[in-house]
Amino acid sequence: MKKYFKIQIEITSTEKGEILIAQLSDILFYAFEQENNLLNAYINEINFDEEKLKEILPANTAFLKTIIEEENWNKQWEHSIGPVIVHDFAAIRPSFHKPVKGVKYELIITPKMSFGTGHHATTYLMIELMETMNFIGKNVIDFGTGTGVLSILAEKCGASKIIAIDFDDWSIRNATENIEANHCQNILLKQQENLSEIKPADILLANINLNILNLESSAIAGLLKPGSLLLVSGFLIPDEQKMQHIFEEKDLVKKQTKQRGDWLAIVFEKR
């Protein structure tokens, strides 16, 4: 059975916790919970590097490391997560919660170690912006699919073909289960780290982090034809200008932004 680490870190404010989440995401932490002055961060045991963690944390920051088995992780989530409702557009609920009424689309997303239940601001922002977009008959790429939530929503919104990409075993397994639970037919899962051998699309969704978006920016731009849309999140408000510069250099124009807490999402259009 695989093991995971829960790292409990003392934080002085919610804002500093949000910044720390972004930094921890860069070193492969998957999921996070903030409880008053504590941040709980979760990571696969094989990906944990204590020296990298110490480099990120401010000097003299205390943290506690706990081992969690797969089974215990799932039980913990079952007790802690409930439905997320984004306007009257979409509701995301785990399979063990009752159906949500009064929304256009209901998604059943039962997370394991994947990140993307709608509880985190970046996933919520992506869904808010997806509400403003036309997916009918479109080809979509979901880069960093996690639980598969955005791919599943894209299909429910009318997308004809979705390529959902992630490198992590758990994400692929979890996305597979969620795709089946939502009876989706148009999603192809691909396990890989980058966008190699992927065909162009009308819409590209990327809820990852600043470093990966920067690293893959040329590949992302190369998969978009004039008029195609790019929706990105996973970065903080101070990074807006950097993100805009990265993609404007690739002939993409910023069309729309949304903010939630300290996090930001942007829609670009390929010229």
C-alpha positions in Angstrom: 0.0 0.0 0.0 1.3 3.4 -0.9 2.0 5.9 1.8 1.6 9.7 1.9 2.9 12.4 4.2 0.8 15.0 5.9 2.9 18.0 6.7 1.4 20.4 9.3 2.9 23.8 9.1 2.4 26.9 11.3 1.3 30.0 9.4 0.8 33.5 10.6 -2.0 34.5 8.1 -4.3 33.2 5.5 -2.5 35.3 2.8 0.9 33.7 3.8 -0.8 30.3 3.7 -2.0 30.9 0.1 1.5 31.9 -1.0 3.0 28.8 0.7 0.4 26.6 -1.1 1.7 27.9 -4.4 5.3 27.2 -3.4 4.5 23.7 -2.1 2.6 22.9 -5.3 5.9 23.4 -7.2 7.5 20.6 -5.2 4.7 18.1 -5.9 2.4 18.6 -2.8 -1.1 17.6 -3.9 -3.8 18.9 -1.5 -4.1 21.4 1.2 -6.3 22.3 4.2 -6.1 25.6 6.2 -7.1 25.4 9.8 -6.7 28.7 11.7 -2.9 29.1 12.1 -2.1 25.7 10.6 -1.7 24.5 7.0 -2.0 20.8 6.2 -0.2 19.8 3.0 -0.2 16.3 1.5 2.4 14.6 -0.7 3.2 11.1 -2.0 6.0 9.6 0.1 8.2 9.0 -2.9 8.0 12.7 -4.0 8.8 14.1 -0.5 12.1 16.0 -0.2 12.6 17.4 3.3 15.5 19.6 2.2 13.3 21.3 -0.5 10.6 21.8 2.0 13.0 23.5 4.5 14.3 25.8 1.7 10.7 27.0 1.0 9.7 27.5 4.7 10.7 30.7 6.4 13.5 30.4 9.0 12.5 28.7 12.3 9.1 27.6 10.9 7.8 24.5 12.8 6.3 21.6 11.0 5.0 18.1 11.9 5.2 15.1 9.5 2.7 12.3 9.7 2.4 9.2 7.6 -1.0 8.5 6.1 -2.1 5.2 4.4 -4.2 5.3 1.2 -7.2 4.0 3.1 -7.0 6.5 5.9 -6.6 9.3 3.3 -9.9 8.4 1.7 -11.7 8.1 5.0 -10.5 11.5 6.0 -11.8 13.1 2.8 -15.1 11.4 3.1 -15.6 13.2 6.5 -14.2 16.6 5.4 -15.5 17.5 2.0 -19.0 18.5 0.9 -20.5 19.8 -2.4 -19.1 22.9 -4.1 -21.7 25.0 -6.0 -20.6 27.5 -8.6 -23.6 29.8 -9.2 -26.4 27.9 -10.8 -24.0 26.6 -13.4 -22.3 23.6 -11.8 -22.3 21.6 -8.6 -19.4 19.2 -7.6 -20.2 16.6 -5.1 -18.5 13.4 -3.9 -20.5 10.2 -4.5 -21.3 9.8 -0.8 -23.2 13.1 -0.7 -26.8 13.6 -1.8 -27.6 15.2 -5.2 -27.6 18.9 -5.6 -30.7 20.5 -7.1 -31.1 23.8 -9.0 -27.9 23.7 -11.1 -27.3 23.2 -14.8 -24.6 20.6 -14.4 -23.9 18.2 -11.5 -20.6 16.5 -11.4 -19.7 13.5 -9.2 -16.1 13.9 -8.2 -14.8 11.7 -5.5 -11.2 12.7 -4.8 -8.3 10.5 -3.7 -4.9 12.1 -3.7 -5.7 14.3 -6.7 -6.2 18.0 -6.5 -9.3 19.5 -8.0 -12.6 19.1 -6.1 -13.7 22.7 -6.6 -12.9 23.6 -3.0 -9.6 25.2 -4.0 -9.9 28.7 -5.5 -8.1 27.9 -8.7 -10.5 25.1 -9.6 -13.5 27.3 -8.7 -12.1 30.1 -10.9 -11.7 27.7 -13.9 -15.3 26.6 -13.6 -16.5 30.2 -13.3 -14.7 31.1 -16.5 -15.8 28.0 -18.3 -19.4 29.2 -17.7 -18.7 32.1 -20.0 -17.3 29.9 -22.9 -18.9 27.9 -25.7 -17.8 24.3 -25.6 -20.4 22.9 -28.1 -18.6 20.7 -30.7 -15.2 21.9 -29.5 -11.9 19.9 -29.2 -10.5 20.5 -25.7 -7.2 19.8 -24.0 -7.1 19.6 -20.2 -3.5 19.8 -19.2 -3.0 18.7 -15.6 -6.4 17.0 -15.3 -6.1 15.8 -11.7 -9.5 14.4 -10.7 -10.7 15.0 -14.3 -13.2 17.6 -13.1 -12.6 20.2 -15.9 -12.7 17.5 -18.6 -15.9 16.1 -17.3 -17.5 19.6 -17.1 -16.3 20.3 -20.7 -18.1 17.2 -21.9 -21.2 18.1 -20.1 -21.0 21.6 -21.7 -21.0 20.0 -25.2 -17.3 19.4 -26.1 -17.0 16.7 -28.7 -13.5 15.5 -27.8 -11.3 16.1 -24.7 -7.7 15.0 -24.2 -7.1 14.9 -20.4 -3.4 14.8 -19.5 -1.6 14.1 -16.2 1.7 12.4 -15.2 0.6 11.1 -11.8 -0.6 7.5 -11.4 -3.1 8.5 -8.7 -4.6 11.3 -10.9 -5.1 8.9 -13.8 -6.7 6.3 -11.6 -8.9 8.9 -9.9 -9.9 10.6 -13.2 -10.8 7.2 -14.7 -13.2 6.5 -11.8 -14.7 10.0 -12.0 -15.1 9.8 -15.8 -17.0 6.5 -15.4 -19.1 7.9 -12.5 -20.2 10.7 -14.8 -20.9 8.4 -17.8 -18.6 10.5 -20.0 -17.8 9.1 -23.5 -15.6 11.8 -25.1 -12.6 12.0 -22.8 -9.3 10.4 -23.6 -6.9 10.1 -20.7 -3.2 10.3 -21.4 -0.5 9.8 -18.8 2.5 12.0 -19.7 4.4 15.0 -18.3 4.2 17.3 -21.2 2.2 18.1 -24.4 4.2 16.1 -26.9 2.3 14.3 -29.6 -1.0 16.2 -28.8 -3.1 17.6 -31.6 -4.3 21.2 -31.6 -7.5 22.1 -29.9 -10.1 24.9 -29.8 -9.8 25.3 -26.0 -6.9 24.5 -23.7 -7.5 24.3 -20.0 -4.4 24.4 -17.7 -4.9 24.6 -13.9 -1.3 23.8 -12.9 1.2 26.3 -11.5 3.3 29.2 -12.8 6.5 27.2 -13.3 4.9 24.5 -15.5 2.9 27.1 -17.4 6.1 29.0 -18.1 8.0 25.8 -19.1 5.2 24.6 -21.4 4.1 28.0 -22.7 5.6 27.4 -26.2 4.0 24.0 -26.5 0.7 25.4 -25.2 0.7 28.2 -27.8 1.6 25.8 -30.6 -1.6 23.8 -29.9 -3.8 26.8 -30.4 -4.9 28.1 -33.8 -6.2 31.7 -34.3 -9.4 32.3 -32.3 -8.7 29.4 -30.0 -8.9 30.0 -26.2 -6.5 29.3 -23.4 -7.8 29.2 -19.8 -5.1 29.1 -17.1 -5.0 29.2 -13.3 -2.7 28.0 -10.5 -0.9 31.3 -9.8 -1.2 34.2 -7.4 -2.3 37.8 -8.2 1.3 39.2 -8.1 2.1 36.9 -11.0 -0.5 38.3 -13.4 1.9 40.5 -15.3 4.5 37.7 -15.6 1.8 35.3 -16.9 0.4 37.9 -19.3 3.9 38.6 -20.7 4.7 34.9 -21.1 1.7 34.3 -23.3 1.6 37.7 -25.1 5.0 36.8 -26.4 3.4 33.7 -27.9 0.8 35.8 -29.7 -2.0 35.3 -27.2 -4.2 38.2 -26.0 -5.7 38.5 -22.5 -9.5 38.6 -22.8 -10.8 38.1 -19.2 -9.6 37.6 -15.6 -11.2 36.4 -12.4 -9.9 36.6 -8.9 -10.7 34.5 -5.8 -8.8 35.3 -2.7 -5.2 35.6 -3.6 -5.6 33.4 -6.7 -6.2 34.4 -10.3 -7.4 32.8 -13.6 -7.0 34.3 -17.1 -8.6 33.6 -20.5 -6.3 34.3 -23.5 -7.2 34.2 -27.2 -4.8 33.2 -29.9 -4.3 35.9 -32.5 
